[in-house]
Amino acid sequence: MTSARHTPFSHPGLDLKPREAPVVRRAIEAYREVKVRGKGPFRGPTADHILDELNPTPARWAELAAYVIETVEGSG
């Protein structure tokens, strides 16, 4: 069930579980860092590796990754 109240780490299409929220937050920060750096080597953990810590199903991983990208890139 989707809540009418949205936090910075939830939106109508995705409900984050309590254990997912801090991991997704770290993935968002990692994605932003890579985006800001642009070119050149990146030596920190990537957003996809951070999301893998949750050991989600492939479908859930795709939902979380899409959320990370949408949060950083914007939805429109």
MODELLER restraints for C-alpha pairs under 7 A, 6 or more apart:
rsr = mdl.restraints
at = mdl.atoms
rsr.add(forms.Gaussian(group=physical.xy_distance, feature=features.Distance(at['CA:2:A'], at['CA:12:A']), mean=6.07, stdev=0.5))
rsr.add(forms.Gaussian(group=physical.xy_distance, feature=features.Distance(at['CA:2:A'], at['CA:15:A']), mean=6.45, stdev=0.5))
rsr.add(forms.Gaussian(group=physical.xy_distance, feature=features.Distance(at['CA:9:A'], at['CA:21:A']), mean=6.60, stdev=0.5))
rsr.add(forms.Gaussian(group=physical.xy_distance, feature=features.Distance(at['CA:10:A'], at['CA:16:A']), mean=6.19, stdev=0.5))
rsr.add(forms.Gaussian(group=physical.xy_distance, feature=features.Distance(at['CA:23:A'], at['CA:50:A']), mean=6.69, stdev=0.5))
rsr.add(forms.Gaussian(group=physical.xy_distance, feature=features.Distance(at['CA:23:A'], at['CA:51:A']), mean=6.65, stdev=0.5))
rsr.add(forms.Gaussian(group=physical.xy_distance, feature=features.Distance(at['CA:24:A'], at['CA:51:A']), mean=6.74, stdev=0.5))
rsr.add(forms.Gaussian(group=physical.xy_distance, feature=features.Distance(at['CA:27:A'], at['CA:47:A']), mean=4.23, stdev=0.5))
rsr.add(forms.Gaussian(group=physical.xy_distance, feature=features.Distance(at['CA:27:A'], at['CA:50:A']), mean=5.69, stdev=0.5))
rsr.add(forms.Gaussian(group=physical.xy_distance, feature=features.Distance(at['CA:27:A'], at['CA:51:A']), mean=6.55, stdev=0.5))
rsr.add(forms.Gaussian(group=physical.xy_distance, feature=features.Distance(at['CA:27:A'], at['CA:68:A']), mean=6.83, stdev=0.5))
rsr.add(forms.Gaussian(group=physical.xy_distance, feature=features.Distance(at['CA:28:A'], at['CA:47:A']), mean=6.76, stdev=0.5))
rsr.add(forms.Gaussian(group=physical.xy_distance, feature=features.Distance(at['CA:28:A'], at['CA:68:A']), mean=5.33, stdev=0.5))
rsr.add(forms.Gaussian(group=physical.xy_distance, feature=features.Distance(at['CA:28:A'], at['CA:72:A']), mean=6.83, stdev=0.5))
rsr.add(forms.Gaussian(group=physical.xy_distance, feature=features.Distance(at['CA:30:A'], at['CA:45:A']), mean=6.92, stdev=0.5))
rsr.add(forms.Gaussian(group=physical.xy_distance, feature=features.Distance(at['CA:30:A'], at['CA:46:A']), mean=5.81, stdev=0.5))
rsr.add(forms.Gaussian(group=physical.xy_distance, feature=features.Distance(at['CA:30:A'], at['CA:47:A']), mean=5.46, stdev=0.5))
rsr.add(forms.Gaussian(group=physical.xy_distance, feature=features.Distance(at['CA:31:A'], at['CA:46:A']), mean=6.78, stdev=0.5))
rsr.add(forms.Gaussian(group=physical.xy_distance, feature=features.Distance(at['CA:31:A'], at['CA:47:A']), mean=5.50, stdev=0.5))
rsr.add(forms.Gaussian(group=physical.xy_distance, feature=features.Distance(at['CA:32:A'], at['CA:72:A']), mean=6.37, stdev=0.5))
rsr.add(forms.Gaussian(group=physical.xy_distance, feature=features.Distance(at['CA:34:A'], at['CA:42:A']), mean=6.85, stdev=0.5))
rsr.add(forms.Gaussian(group=physical.xy_distance, feature=features.Distance(at['CA:51:A'], at['CA:61:A']), mean=6.96, stdev=0.5))
